[in-house]
Amino acid sequence: MKKIKNTIRVISLALCGILAFSLASCGKSEFEEKLEISLEKYLSSESFATALAEVKSVQARANVMYLKYLDRNFYSEESIAEYKKSLDLISSITDGDGKISYDLFKESAVKDAGFYSVTDYLYSYSLLVNQYALFCDKTGKQDDKYEANNGAIEEFLKAVDKALYDENTAFDPENKGAAWGYTIDSEILLTAHNLGFDIDKTTPNAVKHFLDYYKTDGDGNFVKVSDTPNWNGFTGRALAGSLLTTHDGYSAKYEKTMQGYFPITDGWDQPIDEMINLDRLPGYYDKTIEISKDVADFVDPEYALLSGMAHGFDMTKYEKAEADGEKYDLVSLWADTLETDESGNYIIDNIKDAAVAIAYLAFKSGISSPSPLGAYNQADAVIKLS
């Protein structure tokens, strides 16, 4: 009798498992299933492996950070060895007291490696260390070597945050170099967040600086205009703003209307009225710009889409700041730019589009604000490809 009960129990558990799997599968739309197939094909390809190995700049690395949402390790021992070489450069800007010093930068291995400043390097460091953390977690490796640098980095970021906004402090212009599309203000804020520091305590002045963008005058007009946009990658101010959504004074309207991602007209430094912001994106998703009479350059609207997601906007039902009664599916506009194979599945052939696919699938799996930022957390791996 006991054996029969045990058999019934096993069968019941098996049926429950099958039912749960079926419900999970039924919960996915055809669009999600197609994206998963396309993503799996690309991430398993030699093309992806090559592209991943060639990532050098922080702009390219930011796209790679979306891999944290996948329950899989994509990094080889060889790539990790290269990452560790870059991480170890921190010793060349660390003095005998264990403090990070700007004075050491001019003659450092960090500068020789091509970084624009200490803060520029530390932003890259904060991304690399999270890639390494993912690798260690997925492969069962134990290594807390780089955590030992956190105290010195946090102290340094606090000092820079104070010096940047202190009129009485001389700040060497050579120390203000930042990656393309970023500023030193955004880099220290993002670095603090990526290493798990409290940004309000570590970089309070930078937090205040970016919240100032949301201030309005007596007529309700925003006082500050966003920095020069970057249509070849992420923009530091927009990413910094995504860390402030729970702060008093944050303005979704500003993010939808005042951040330019790429120009409508040819040239540079156009006013916001001649820029594509999130509210204009539905009508200009496949825009090109003419660099010269003979060259037309495609812009990268993916970064506007990804930035909107990082701010927690539902980009499948996007509502403009000045509501017009419409909800725009910007993810579908993105998908319409992709080619399809003979089976009707999308063809993803670059890390940038892979990042959009991953961010969307993460959003559908419960991540409210998928972003390339933040300290590594194994709980973020919500996407399980077949």
Secondary structure, DSSP 8 states (H G I E B T S, - for coil): -HHHHHHHHHHHHHHHHHHHHHHHHHTS-HHHHHHHHHHHHHHTSHHHHHHHHT--SHHHHHHHGGGGGBSS----HHHHHHHHHHHGGGGGGB-TTS-B-GGGGGGSHHHHTT-SSHHHHHHHHHHHHHHHHHHHHHHT----GGGGGHHHHHHHHHHHHHHHT-TTS---GGGG---TT--HHHHHHHHHHHTT--HHHHSHHHHHHHHGGG-B-TTS-BSS------TTS--HHHHHHTT-TTSTT--HHHHHHT---EESSSSSS--GGGEE-TTTGGGSTT-EEEEETTEEEE--THHHHHHHHHTT--TTSB--SS--S--B-HHHHHHHTS-B-TTS-B---SHHHHHHHHHHHHHHTT-SS--S-S---GGG--B---
